[in-house]
Amino acid sequence: MRRSMTIGAVASLAALAGCQTMDIPYTRFAPGPELEMSKARCEIVGLASEQGVVAWGSAGYVAGAQLGNAIANEIRRREVIKHCMTLHGWRQAKKAS
């Protein structure tokens, strides 16, 4: 049972890693700093948005709490970067279907 849960968690994490939007180019929509400067600043701000976790219990529970926290931190970091880039005058264009 635990082995299948571990495999499921790893598969879920791999699927999330494949959903990256970093390859979509940015387009300027408002005045602001150049793209590379904006990316650098927003990456720094994004890294500062991570939160820690404290968990007690079984090894499975603690591992699950840590995995959940890692996923939440990545989602939070991406949202912070997205909003920061918008404040700097840059947006990612949506991919054409």
MODELLER restraints for C-alpha pairs under 7 A, 6 or more apart:
rsr = mdl.restraints
at = mdl.atoms
rsr.add(forms.Gaussian(group=physical.xy_distance, feature=features.Distance(at['CA:24:A'], at['CA:92:A']), mean=6.03, stdev=0.5))
rsr.add(forms.Gaussian(group=physical.xy_distance, feature=features.Distance(at['CA:24:A'], at['CA:93:A']), mean=6.67, stdev=0.5))
rsr.add(forms.Gaussian(group=physical.xy_distance, feature=features.Distance(at['CA:25:A'], at['CA:92:A']), mean=5.69, stdev=0.5))
rsr.add(forms.Gaussian(group=physical.xy_distance, feature=features.Distance(at['CA:25:A'], at['CA:93:A']), mean=6.46, stdev=0.5))
rsr.add(forms.Gaussian(group=physical.xy_distance, feature=features.Distance(at['CA:26:A'], at['CA:90:A']), mean=6.00, stdev=0.5))
rsr.add(forms.Gaussian(group=physical.xy_distance, feature=features.Distance(at['CA:26:A'], at['CA:91:A']), mean=5.23, stdev=0.5))
rsr.add(forms.Gaussian(group=physical.xy_distance, feature=features.Distance(at['CA:26:A'], at['CA:92:A']), mean=4.27, stdev=0.5))
rsr.add(forms.Gaussian(group=physical.xy_distance, feature=features.Distance(at['CA:26:A'], at['CA:93:A']), mean=6.22, stdev=0.5))
rsr.add(forms.Gaussian(group=physical.xy_distance, feature=features.Distance(at['CA:27:A'], at['CA:90:A']), mean=5.59, stdev=0.5))
rsr.add(forms.Gaussian(group=physical.xy_distance, feature=features.Distance(at['CA:27:A'], at['CA:91:A']), mean=5.47, stdev=0.5))
rsr.add(forms.Gaussian(group=physical.xy_distance, feature=features.Distance(at['CA:27:A'], at['CA:92:A']), mean=6.08, stdev=0.5))
rsr.add(forms.Gaussian(group=physical.xy_distance, feature=features.Distance(at['CA:27:A'], at['CA:93:A']), mean=6.50, stdev=0.5))
rsr.add(forms.Gaussian(group=physical.xy_distance, feature=features.Distance(at['CA:28:A'], at['CA:89:A']), mean=5.75, stdev=0.5))
rsr.add(forms.Gaussian(group=physical.xy_distance, feature=features.Distance(at['CA:28:A'], at['CA:90:A']), mean=4.61, stdev=0.5))
rsr.add(forms.Gaussian(group=physical.xy_distance, feature=features.Distance(at['CA:28:A'], at['CA:91:A']), mean=6.51, stdev=0.5))
rsr.add(forms.Gaussian(group=physical.xy_distance, feature=features.Distance(at['CA:29:A'], at['CA:89:A']), mean=5.56, stdev=0.5))
rsr.add(forms.Gaussian(group=physical.xy_distance, feature=features.Distance(at['CA:29:A'], at['CA:90:A']), mean=5.96, stdev=0.5))
rsr.add(forms.Gaussian(group=physical.xy_distance, feature=features.Distance(at['CA:30:A'], at['CA:89:A']), mean=4.38, stdev=0.5))
rsr.add(forms.Gaussian(group=physical.xy_distance, feature=features.Distance(at['CA:31:A'], at['CA:89:A']), mean=5.66, stdev=0.5))
rsr.add(forms.Gaussian(group=physical.xy_distance, feature=features.Distance(at['CA:32:A'], at['CA:88:A']), mean=5.19, stdev=0.5))
rsr.add(forms.Gaussian(group=physical.xy_distance, feature=features.Distance(at['CA:32:A'], at['CA:89:A']), mean=5.43, stdev=0.5))
rsr.add(forms.Gaussian(group=physical.xy_distance, feature=features.Distance(at['CA:33:A'], at['CA:88:A']), mean=6.33, stdev=0.5))
rsr.add(forms.Gaussian(group=physical.xy_distance, feature=features.Distance(at['CA:38:A'], at['CA:85:A']), mean=6.40, stdev=0.5))
rsr.add(forms.Gaussian(group=physical.xy_distance, feature=features.Distance(at['CA:38:A'], at['CA:88:A']), mean=6.29, stdev=0.5))
rsr.add(forms.Gaussian(group=physical.xy_distance, feature=features.Distance(at['CA:42:A'], at['CA:81:A']), mean=5.21, stdev=0.5))
rsr.add(forms.Gaussian(group=physical.xy_distance, feature=features.Distance(at['CA:42:A'], at['CA:84:A']), mean=5.62, stdev=0.5))
rsr.add(forms.Gaussian(group=physical.xy_distance, feature=features.Distance(at['CA:42:A'], at['CA:85:A']), mean=6.49, stdev=0.5))
rsr.add(forms.Gaussian(group=physical.xy_distance, feature=features.Distance(at['CA:43:A'], at['CA:81:A']), mean=6.31, stdev=0.5))
rsr.add(forms.Gaussian(group=physical.xy_distance, feature=features.Distance(at['CA:46:A'], at['CA:77:A']), mean=4.66, stdev=0.5))
rsr.add(forms.Gaussian(group=physical.xy_distance, feature=features.Distance(at['CA:46:A'], at['CA:78:A']), mean=6.99, stdev=0.5))
rsr.add(forms.Gaussian(group=physical.xy_distance, feature=features.Distance(at['CA:46:A'], at['CA:80:A']), mean=5.50, stdev=0.5))
rsr.add(forms.Gaussian(group=physical.xy_distance, feature=features.Distance(at['CA:46:A'], at['CA:81:A']), mean=5.51, stdev=0.5))
rsr.add(forms.Gaussian(group=physical.xy_distance, feature=features.Distance(at['CA:47:A'], at['CA:77:A']), mean=6.45, stdev=0.5))
rsr.add(forms.Gaussian(group=physical.xy_distance, feature=features.Distance(at['CA:49:A'], at['CA:76:A']), mean=6.93, stdev=0.5))
rsr.add(forms.Gaussian(group=physical.xy_distance, feature=features.Distance(at['CA:49:A'], at['CA:77:A']), mean=6.08, stdev=0.5))
rsr.add(forms.Gaussian(group=physical.xy_distance, feature=features.Distance(at['CA:50:A'], at['CA:73:A']), mean=5.22, stdev=0.5))
rsr.add(forms.Gaussian(group=physical.xy_distance, feature=features.Distance(at['CA:50:A'], at['CA:77:A']), mean=6.89, stdev=0.5))
rsr.add(forms.Gaussian(group=physical.xy_distance, feature=features.Distance(at['CA:51:A'], at['CA:73:A']), mean=6.56, stdev=0.5))
rsr.add(forms.Gaussian(group=physical.xy_distance, feature=features.Distance(at['CA:53:A'], at['CA:66:A']), mean=6.85, stdev=0.5))
rsr.add(forms.Gaussian(group=physical.xy_distance, feature=features.Distance(at['CA:53:A'], at['CA:69:A']), mean=6.63, stdev=0.5))
rsr.add(forms.Gaussian(group=physical.xy_distance, feature=features.Distance(at['CA:55:A'], at['CA:62:A']), mean=5.49, stdev=0.5))
rsr.add(forms.Gaussian(group=physical.xy_distance, feature=features.Distance(at['CA:55:A'], at['CA:65:A']), mean=6.67, stdev=0.5))
rsr.add(forms.Gaussian(group=physical.xy_distance, feature=features.Distance(at['CA:56:A'], at['CA:62:A']), mean=6.29, stdev=0.5))
rsr.add(forms.Gaussian(group=physical.xy_distance, feature=features.Distance(at['CA:85:A'], at['CA:91:A']), mean=6.60, stdev=0.5))
